[in-house]
Amino acid sequence: MNRRLEFTAATKREAFARSGGICECHRIPWLKRPDGCGVRLVAGGIFYEHVTPDAIRPDNSLENCAVLSRTR
């Protein structure tokens, strides 16, 4: 079994900056939130997810990273 590849600290910083402090759930197709949820991101309440799951295509690029709120 392959281990999930995690995003680098630099990729996480860039994703957070790109988000403007708002959850990027609209970037994740399987969440079916094309307009997003609009939740503000707060320290301790965020996580980073692969847009295309790592198990399908290992890709830790910024384009495949979305920062999400843990509250939604």
N, C-alpha and C positions, 0 to 999 in steps of 0.2 A: 504494500500500500504506500502510495506516495504521500509525502507530507505537504500540507497546504503551504504555499509560499506567502510570506507576509510582506506588506509594503514597507519600504524604507522610511526612516524618519523624514527624509527630504520629500518623498512623495506625499506623505501625510501632511506636511506643512503646506505644500503646494495645493493639495486638494482642499484643505481648510481655507486657504486664501482665496481660491477660486470660488468656493461656496458662498462667500460674503456673509458667513455666519448663519446660513439657512440650510436646513436639511436638504440633501440632494436625492431624496427618494425617487424623484422623477427620472433619474438616470438608470434606475434598476427596473428592467422590463417586467420581471415577474412580480413586482409589487403593484403593478397596474395603477400607478399614481402619476399620469402624464402631466398634471398641473402641479404636482408636489403637494406637500402638506403645510408648508410655510412655517414649520416649527423652528424657532431660533436654537442654535447649537450652544450648549453650555458645557463648561469644563466638567469632566466626570460623567457626562451624559451623552457621549458620542462614541461611534465606532466606525471603522472603515471596512467597506465591503467591495468585493469584486463585481463589476458590472456583468461581465461574462464570468461565470463561476470558474474558479481555479481548476476544478476537476475536469472541466471541459477544455479549457485552454489556459495553461499557466501563463499569465501575463500580469506583471506587477507594475505596469506603466501608469502614469498619471491618468491617461485616457480610460483605463480600466478600473479606476479607483473612485469610489463615491463615499462621501462622509455623511453619516446618518445619525439621526437622533435616536437614543435608546427609548424614548417615551412613546414612539409610534411604531 
